Amino acid sequence: MLVNERLKEFSWLAEYYSGSEYSEFLEAIEAPEFSTLLLEAKTYGFSDFQIARALGLEADMKMERAGLTVRKWRQELGIMPTVNQIDTLAAEYPAQTNYLYLSYL
């Protein structure tokens, strides 16, 4: 099943987020099913905005805030990107410039 479709299965989180205490909500998003799916979505290149849309958060809040909400969830789960460097000269000579990119791998 596609990642987007699996995210839509967790659309109940949008209602639960607005209607419960935040400590209870944290327990819900810390479930292995959701946290691994969130990491998988980020690994496949989904933006926080796209994840928020798949979860249906735009029904309760503006999309900018929804994307920031997903970002907050990610940070609380410890899903953060790592910075990697591309060796553009294949270690033949010392590189003069850094080519950096972010990855969730």
OpenMM code with the backbone's topology and positions (N, CA, C; nanometers):
from openmm import Vec3, app, unit

residues = "MET LEU VAL ASN GLU ARG LEU LYS GLU PHE SER TRP LEU ALA GLU TYR TYR SER GLY SER GLU TYR SER GLU PHE LEU GLU ALA ILE GLU ALA PRO GLU PHE SER THR LEU LEU LEU GLU ALA LYS THR TYR GLY PHE SER ASP PHE GLN ILE ALA ARG ALA LEU GLY LEU GLU ALA ASP MET LYS MET GLU ARG ALA GLY LEU THR VAL ARG LYS TRP ARG GLN GLU LEU GLY ILE MET PRO THR VAL ASN GLN ILE ASP THR LEU ALA ALA GLU TYR PRO ALA GLN THR ASN TYR LEU TYR LEU SER TYR LEU".split()
positions = [
    Vec3(0.0838, -0.1164, 0.0000),
    Vec3(0.0000, 0.0000, 0.0000),
    Vec3(0.0900, 0.1249, 0.0000),
    Vec3(0.0454, 0.2261, -0.0688),
    Vec3(0.1222, 0.3490, -0.0790),
    Vec3(0.1296, 0.4218, 0.0548),
    Vec3(0.2387, 0.4959, 0.0745),
    Vec3(0.2597, 0.5681, 0.1999),
    Vec3(0.1475, 0.6692, 0.2236),
    Vec3(0.1053, 0.7391, 0.1196),
    Vec3(-0.0008, 0.8387, 0.1320),
    Vec3(-0.1306, 0.7750, 0.1813),
    Vec3(-0.1632, 0.6595, 0.1282),
    Vec3(-0.2855, 0.5900, 0.1703),
    Vec3(-0.2741, 0.5411, 0.3151),
    Vec3(-0.1568, 0.4960, 0.3532),
    Vec3(-0.1373, 0.4514, 0.4913),
    Vec3(-0.1447, 0.5689, 0.5882),
    Vec3(-0.0976, 0.6869, 0.5453),
    Vec3(-0.1102, 0.8063, 0.6288),
    Vec3(-0.2571, 0.8435, 0.6482),
    Vec3(-0.3377, 0.8282, 0.5435),
    Vec3(-0.4794, 0.8620, 0.5527),
    Vec3(-0.5523, 0.7736, 0.6535),
    Vec3(-0.4997, 0.6542, 0.6792),
    Vec3(-0.5589, 0.5667, 0.7804),
    Vec3(-0.5463, 0.6255, 0.9212),
    Vec3(-0.4528, 0.7194, 0.9394),
    Vec3(-0.4324, 0.7831, 1.0685),
    Vec3(-0.4995, 0.9199, 1.0743),
    Vec3(-0.6007, 0.9425, 0.9912),
    Vec3(-0.6694, 1.0715, 0.9914),
    Vec3(-0.7429, 1.0963, 1.1235),
    Vec3(-0.7687, 0.9920, 1.1998),
    Vec3(-0.8313, 1.0090, 1.3308),
    Vec3(-0.7439, 1.0914, 1.4243),
    Vec3(-0.6125, 1.1011, 1.3959),
    Vec3(-0.5231, 1.1803, 1.4798),
    Vec3(-0.5594, 1.3286, 1.4778),
    Vec3(-0.6130, 1.3767, 1.3652),
    Vec3(-0.6506, 1.5181, 1.3555),
    Vec3(-0.7600, 1.5503, 1.4567),
    Vec3(-0.8595, 1.4645, 1.4673),
    Vec3(-0.9679, 1.4861, 1.5639),
    Vec3(-0.9179, 1.4647, 1.7071),
    Vec3(-0.8351, 1.3651, 1.7252),
    Vec3(-0.7829, 1.3345, 1.8576),
    Vec3(-0.6931, 1.4471, 1.9084),
    Vec3(-0.6184, 1.5103, 1.8162),
    Vec3(-0.5283, 1.6197, 1.8523),
    Vec3(-0.6059, 1.7384, 1.9079),
    Vec3(-0.7179, 1.7718, 1.8461),
    Vec3(-0.7941, 1.8888, 1.8899),
    Vec3(-0.8834, 1.8587, 2.0095),
    Vec3(-0.9134, 1.7323, 2.0357),
    Vec3(-1.0094, 1.7002, 2.1400),
    Vec3(-0.9543, 1.6317, 2.2627),
    Vec3(-0.8222, 1.6200, 2.2752),
    Vec3(-0.7675, 1.5494, 2.3911),
    Vec3(-0.6547, 1.6309, 2.4533),
    Vec3(-0.6129, 1.5862, 2.5692),
    Vec3(-0.4976, 1.6492, 2.6333),
    Vec3(-0.3725, 1.6118, 2.5552),
    Vec3(-0.2751, 1.7043, 2.5567),
    Vec3(-0.1564, 1.6824, 2.4734),
    Vec3(-0.0754, 1.5621, 2.5216),
    Vec3(-0.0708, 1.5355, 2.6503),
    Vec3(0.0054, 1.4204, 2.7001),
    Vec3(-0.0547, 1.2891, 2.6502),
    Vec3(-0.1882, 1.2824, 2.6449),
    Vec3(-0.2530, 1.1632, 2.5899),
    Vec3(-0.2266, 1.1512, 2.4409),
    Vec3(-0.2268, 1.2657, 2.3734),
    Vec3(-0.2019, 1.2648, 2.2297),
    Vec3(-0.0606, 1.2168, 2.1989),
    Vec3(0.0367, 1.2589, 2.2807),
    Vec3(0.1749, 1.2149, 2.2596),
    Vec3(0.1862, 1.0638, 2.2665),
    Vec3(0.1135, 1.0017, 2.3567),
    Vec3(0.1147, 0.8558, 2.3657),
    Vec3(0.0626, 0.7926, 2.2376),
    Vec3(-0.0358, 0.8575, 2.1763),
    Vec3(-0.0931, 0.8041, 2.0520),
    Vec3(0.0063, 0.8129, 1.9372),
    Vec3(0.0783, 0.9248, 1.9253),
    Vec3(0.1715, 0.9368, 1.8120),
    Vec3(0.3011, 0.8606, 1.8365),
    Vec3(0.3295, 0.8247, 1.9620),
    Vec3(0.4491, 0.7463, 1.9913),
    Vec3(0.4299, 0.5981, 1.9607),
    Vec3(0.3096, 0.5599, 1.9208),
    Vec3(0.2844, 0.4207, 1.8837),
    Vec3(0.3768, 0.3834, 1.7675),
    Vec3(0.4355, 0.2649, 1.7722),
    Vec3(0.5307, 0.2258, 1.6679),
    Vec3(0.4723, 0.2307, 1.5263),
    Vec3(0.3438, 0.2025, 1.5126),
    Vec3(0.2832, 0.2029, 1.3791),
    Vec3(0.2909, 0.3419, 1.3162),
    Vec3(0.2598, 0.4449, 1.3951),
    Vec3(0.2598, 0.5806, 1.3408),
    Vec3(0.4003, 0.6373, 1.3295),
    Vec3(0.4833, 0.6188, 1.4310),
    Vec3(0.6169, 0.6782, 1.4271),
    Vec3(0.7023, 0.6202, 1.3141),
    Vec3(0.6914, 0.4889, 1.2905),
    Vec3(0.7682, 0.4310, 1.1791),
    Vec3(0.7118, 0.4767, 1.0444),
    Vec3(0.5801, 0.4937, 1.0369),
    Vec3(0.5198, 0.5430, 0.9130),
    Vec3(0.5614, 0.6866, 0.8860),
    Vec3(0.5687, 0.7686, 0.9905),
    Vec3(0.6124, 0.9066, 0.9747),
    Vec3(0.7567, 0.9122, 0.9262),
    Vec3(0.8425, 0.8296, 0.9828),
    Vec3(0.9819, 0.8227, 0.9367),
    Vec3(0.9891, 0.7741, 0.7927),
    Vec3(0.9090, 0.6762, 0.7583),
    Vec3(0.9069, 0.6256, 0.6206),
    Vec3(0.8616, 0.7334, 0.5226),
    Vec3(0.7602, 0.8110, 0.5618),
    Vec3(0.7118, 0.9187, 0.4756),
    Vec3(0.8213, 1.0226, 0.4537),
    Vec3(0.8939, 1.0580, 0.5580),
    Vec3(1.0019, 1.1561, 0.5437),
    Vec3(1.1158, 1.0992, 0.4602),
    Vec3(1.1441, 0.9701, 0.4750),
    Vec3(1.2487, 0.9061, 0.3956),
    Vec3(1.2135, 0.9086, 0.2473),
    Vec3(1.0849, 0.8922, 0.2158),
    Vec3(1.0398, 0.8962, 0.0772),
    Vec3(1.0264, 1.0383, 0.0230),
    Vec3(1.0510, 1.1390, 0.1066),
    Vec3(1.0524, 1.2762, 0.0582),
    Vec3(0.9259, 1.3555, 0.0809),
    Vec3(0.8338, 1.3042, 0.1618),
    Vec3(0.7129, 1.3796, 0.1924),
    Vec3(0.7489, 1.5016, 0.2764),
    Vec3(0.6919, 1.6143, 0.2442),
    Vec3(0.7104, 1.7327, 0.3278),
    Vec3(0.6128, 1.7260, 0.4442),
    Vec3(0.6380, 1.8072, 0.5454),
    Vec3(0.5453, 1.8124, 0.6588),
    Vec3(0.4077, 1.8591, 0.6127),
    Vec3(0.4042, 1.9480, 0.5160),
    Vec3(0.2794, 1.9974, 0.4580),
    Vec3(0.2003, 1.8820, 0.3947),
    Vec3(0.2684, 1.7971, 0.3186),
    Vec3(0.2015, 1.6845, 0.2534),
    Vec3(0.1507, 1.5829, 0.3559),
    Vec3(0.2276, 1.5612, 0.4611),
    Vec3(0.1841, 1.4695, 0.5659),
    Vec3(0.0611, 1.5254, 0.6364),
    Vec3(0.0632, 1.6560, 0.6642),
    Vec3(-0.0521, 1.7206, 0.7288),
    Vec3(-0.1768, 1.7087, 0.6427),
    Vec3(-0.1610, 1.7254, 0.5132),
    Vec3(-0.2763, 1.7137, 0.4227),
    Vec3(-0.3284, 1.5698, 0.4208),
    Vec3(-0.2376, 1.4718, 0.4184),
    Vec3(-0.2811, 1.3316, 0.4169),
    Vec3(-0.3526, 1.2943, 0.5470),
    Vec3(-0.3100, 1.3544, 0.6586),
    Vec3(-0.3737, 1.3260, 0.7875),
    Vec3(-0.5041, 1.4028, 0.8050),
    Vec3(-0.5316, 1.4981, 0.7172),
    Vec3(-0.6557, 1.5739, 0.7248),
    Vec3(-0.6539, 1.6870, 0.8262),
    Vec3(-0.5357, 1.7384, 0.8557),
    Vec3(-0.5259, 1.8463, 0.9534),
    Vec3(-0.5798, 1.9793, 0.9016),
    Vec3(-0.5969, 1.9927, 0.7715),
    Vec3(-0.6445, 2.1208, 0.7176),
    Vec3(-0.7903, 2.1479, 0.7514),
    Vec3(-0.8609, 2.0483, 0.7991),
    Vec3(-1.0010, 2.0683, 0.8363),
    Vec3(-1.0130, 2.1541, 0.9620),
    Vec3(-0.9156, 2.1431, 1.0520),
    Vec3(-0.9228, 2.2143, 1.1793),
    Vec3(-0.8355, 2.3385, 1.1867),
    Vec3(-0.7388, 2.3526, 1.0978),
    Vec3(-0.6454, 2.4652, 1.1070),
    Vec3(-0.5958, 2.5025, 0.9678),
    Vec3(-0.5315, 2.6178, 0.9575),
    Vec3(-0.4732, 2.6604, 0.8307),
    Vec3(-0.3573, 2.5671, 0.7968),
    Vec3(-0.3298, 2.5527, 0.6690),
    Vec3(-0.2285, 2.4555, 0.6251),
    Vec3(-0.0886, 2.4912, 0.6749),
    Vec3(-0.0572, 2.6184, 0.6850),
    Vec3(0.0752, 2.6557, 0.7361),
    Vec3(0.0916, 2.6056, 0.8801),
    Vec3(-0.0106, 2.6263, 0.9590),
    Vec3(-0.0068, 2.5790, 1.0980),
    Vec3(-0.0070, 2.4270, 1.1034),
    Vec3(-0.0778, 2.3625, 1.0128),
    Vec3(-0.0826, 2.2159, 1.0096),
    Vec3(0.0556, 2.1585, 0.9799),
    Vec3(0.1272, 2.2171, 0.8848),
    Vec3(0.2626, 2.1724, 0.8547),
    Vec3(0.3557, 2.1895, 0.9732),
    Vec3(0.3419, 2.3020, 1.0440),
    Vec3(0.4234, 2.3256, 1.1630),
    Vec3(0.3874, 2.2290, 1.2755),
    Vec3(0.2615, 2.1893, 1.2812),
    Vec3(0.2185, 2.0922, 1.3812),
    Vec3(0.2835, 1.9567, 1.3560),
    Vec3(0.2861, 1.9134, 1.2301),
    Vec3(0.3516, 1.7861, 1.1963),
    Vec3(0.5006, 1.7957, 1.2269),
    Vec3(0.5601, 1.9107, 1.1996),
    Vec3(0.7019, 1.9300, 1.2304),
    Vec3(0.7266, 1.9137, 1.3804),
    Vec3(0.6387, 1.9709, 1.4613),
    Vec3(0.6507, 1.9595, 1.6070),
    Vec3(0.6401, 1.8132, 1.6495),
    Vec3(0.5462, 1.7404, 1.5908),
    Vec3(0.5321, 1.5977, 1.6230),
    Vec3(0.6597, 1.5226, 1.5896),
    Vec3(0.7145, 1.5509, 1.4694),
    Vec3(0.8377, 1.4842, 1.4260),
    Vec3(0.9507, 1.5082, 1.5248),
    Vec3(0.9659, 1.6348, 1.5656),
    Vec3(1.0738, 1.6690, 1.6574),
    Vec3(1.0555, 1.5992, 1.7911),
    Vec3(0.9322, 1.5882, 1.8381),
    Vec3(0.9080, 1.5199, 1.9649),
    Vec3(0.9327, 1.3698, 1.9553),
    Vec3(0.9202, 1.3152, 1.8353),
    Vec3(0.9492, 1.1731, 1.8139),
    Vec3(1.0962, 1.1486, 1.7821),
    Vec3(1.1736, 1.2557, 1.7670),
    Vec3(1.3158, 1.2420, 1.7372),
    Vec3(1.3449, 1.2138, 1.5914),
    Vec3(1.2508, 1.2441, 1.5030),
    Vec3(1.2708, 1.2226, 1.3597),
    Vec3(1.3254, 1.3526, 1.3016),
    Vec3(1.4578, 1.3590, 1.2943),
    Vec3(1.5265, 1.4793, 1.2484),
    Vec3(1.6177, 1.4430, 1.1304),
    Vec3(1.6359, 1.5362, 1.0368),
    Vec3(1.7246, 1.5071, 0.9247),
    Vec3(1.8708, 1.5134, 0.9673),
    Vec3(1.9529, 1.4435, 0.8918),
    Vec3(2.0975, 1.4522, 0.9122),
    Vec3(2.1576, 1.5252, 0.7931),
    Vec3(2.2662, 1.5960, 0.8167),
    Vec3(2.3347, 1.6698, 0.7110),
    Vec3(2.4468, 1.5817, 0.6582),
    Vec3(2.4507, 1.5636, 0.5268),
    Vec3(2.5533, 1.4823, 0.4619),
    Vec3(2.6270, 1.5671, 0.3598),
    Vec3(2.7477, 1.5270, 0.3308),
    Vec3(2.8299, 1.6012, 0.2350),
    Vec3(2.8619, 1.5136, 0.1152),
    Vec3(2.8537, 1.5721, -0.0015),
    Vec3(2.8896, 1.5032, -0.1245),
    Vec3(3.0343, 1.5388, -0.1570),
    Vec3(3.1150, 1.4370, -0.1776),
    Vec3(3.2542, 1.4603, -0.2168),
    Vec3(3.2572, 1.4766, -0.3682),
    Vec3(3.2638, 1.5993, -0.4139),
    Vec3(3.2519, 1.6277, -0.5569),
    Vec3(3.3766, 1.5926, -0.6362),
    Vec3(3.4877, 1.5772, -0.5685),
    Vec3(3.6116, 1.5459, -0.6391),
    Vec3(3.6561, 1.4014, -0.6196),
    Vec3(3.5699, 1.3207, -0.5633),
    Vec3(3.5957, 1.1780, -0.5411),
    Vec3(3.7262, 1.1557, -0.4649),
    Vec3(3.7568, 1.2442, -0.3709),
    Vec3(3.8740, 1.2363, -0.2831),
    Vec3(4.0061, 1.2408, -0.3590),
    Vec3(4.0034, 1.2854, -0.4840),
    Vec3(4.1266, 1.2987, -0.5607),
    Vec3(4.2058, 1.4197, -0.5126),
    Vec3(4.1349, 1.5278, -0.4855),
    Vec3(4.1926, 1.6505, -0.4317),
    Vec3(4.1027, 1.6979, -0.3179),
    Vec3(4.1558, 1.7787, -0.2286),
    Vec3(4.0669, 1.8346, -0.1245),
    Vec3(3.9595, 1.9236, -0.1874),
    Vec3(3.8374, 1.9049, -0.1468),
    Vec3(3.7268, 1.9827, -0.2026),
    Vec3(3.7345, 2.1270, -0.1530),
    Vec3(3.7131, 2.2202, -0.2447),
    Vec3(3.7147, 2.3623, -0.2106),
    Vec3(3.5786, 2.4107, -0.1631),
    Vec3(3.4751, 2.3437, -0.2071),
    Vec3(3.3395, 2.3844, -0.1695),
    Vec3(3.2663, 2.2654, -0.1089),
    Vec3(3.1778, 2.2959, -0.0191),
    Vec3(3.0956, 2.1912, 0.0423),
    Vec3(2.9623, 2.1829, -0.0300),
    Vec3(2.9223, 2.0649, -0.0660),
    Vec3(2.7884, 2.0399, -0.1193),
    Vec3(2.7172, 1.9549, -0.0157),
    Vec3(2.6258, 2.0180, 0.0544),
    Vec3(2.5568, 1.9526, 0.1641),
    Vec3(2.4123, 1.9260, 0.1281),
    Vec3(2.3581, 1.8196, 0.1856),
    Vec3(2.2158, 1.7905, 0.1668),
    Vec3(2.1614, 1.7273, 0.2948),
    Vec3(2.0306, 1.7381, 0.3127),
    Vec3(1.9625, 1.6799, 0.4278),
    Vec3(1.9003, 1.5465, 0.3874),
    Vec3(1.9042, 1.4509, 0.4781),
    Vec3(1.8473, 1.3196, 0.4497),
    Vec3(1.7878, 1.2624, 0.5776),
    Vec3(1.6865, 1.1805, 0.5626),
    Vec3(1.6254, 1.1106, 0.6759),
    Vec3(1.6691, 0.9648, 0.6795),
    Vec3(1.7683, 0.9275, 0.6029),
    Vec3(1.8163, 0.7893, 0.6027),
    Vec3(1.9028, 0.7602, 0.7208),
] * unit.nanometer
topology = app.Topology()
chain = topology.addChain("A")
for resn in residues:
    res = topology.addResidue(resn, chain)
    for name in ("N", "CA", "C"):
        topology.addAtom(name, app.Element.getBySymbol(name[0]), res)
